Amino acid sequence: MNIEGIGLVILGYLAGSIPTGLLLSMAFSDVDPRNEGSRNIGATNIFRTAGKTLGALTLAGDCLKGLIPVLLALWLMRSDSWVGLIALSAFAGHLFPVFLKFKGGKGVATALGVYLGIAPLAVLIDAGIFFGVVLKWRFISLGSLTAAAVMPILIAILTESKPYVIASLIIAGLIYYRHQENIRRLFAGSENRLRL
């Protein structure tokens, strides 16, 4: 039994569970994102309901929740399987946080942090795809869904790591699961567009 690995999985989950957007909005605004906008605690809803600055800070914080556990795993474990598992635990923490009765965000920013740790070049390419989709159609959700779908392919090409590919496929599936309402609104033509 790898006690160190199990400890990092638990640490990753707890780090991912920290509700960055909720803490920031409650500390620096009168907004409770759970009752405003899309009622999501992620960066997009914080941006829309509590302002650009808090939205940007939420994005950075949620990203770090994925990046820091992965960097620790890369440093201490030196095993793709353990790194992939710890990455998933941090991501799962954001989606299903123990501190909020397992009702969390949609995971895009935390996934970004995870991928910055394991495949920064893939992030650079995928960011170009994300921004291209958002600028053309002005749907952040569509950009996020497209980027999530493309990332496992980029991971497979650039890392050739089976555990990382498996982790990225699970992450993509969960991102789609958490974006069900957005997908329905996209098909119905009622999704909120980004105002440029």
Steps between C-alpha positions, in 0.01 A plus 500: 500500500637838399419721800658806338290459187178449696583808710545707185170374357322614818692830500411554133132440568498741797685766300252461216213531747597853606215719362716783369223696328263475793763609752610796287150619421386475861812678625512783245143543373138459603447222247439136583564333162285204602198727480599718203539451124560136417536425875842353432807573715736506201686791344248573222211553740716698743611718210139569406358548849784633718720678246801454277763518775342231716432294190868515402611414855257206504643376172854521638406333828307217337788445261749478787282238668578271209858608436650481851397139578625389158835675548536333841416165342755550221764590757430226755351207309673483160225270378253593228235279657522674836523844341189425294312377807599805706401728213158334491460535876562877483259533208236290679540718808394806302197324350397324822645705789467355848464853640186576294308174533661376176342776288785672317598663173536373145872435517642681199745723690614217727550279194710780352724490807532123475601522135748781563681255725502194275494644146563877474547489122161332462351785708655757269351335191164440668485860623525613138207273413298625798551868421436441129162339575404766756596789274310354204179390675527691834400205718742425783327167557551397137867594521537299821324196356706510182824534694402214731432272203828585325726470805512117521618492138773756572602313816527175304715660230724712721553283810439143375401423859211255534413609858488865392278416204263302722490785753430755225216287359340477845543875550345572160205272575437669835526846345232402248291354781519824700418707189172322421293814551738702283479238226120512511505880481747492211267276300200712600678822403458648848857477632652825627742656256822670608476875457820626339 
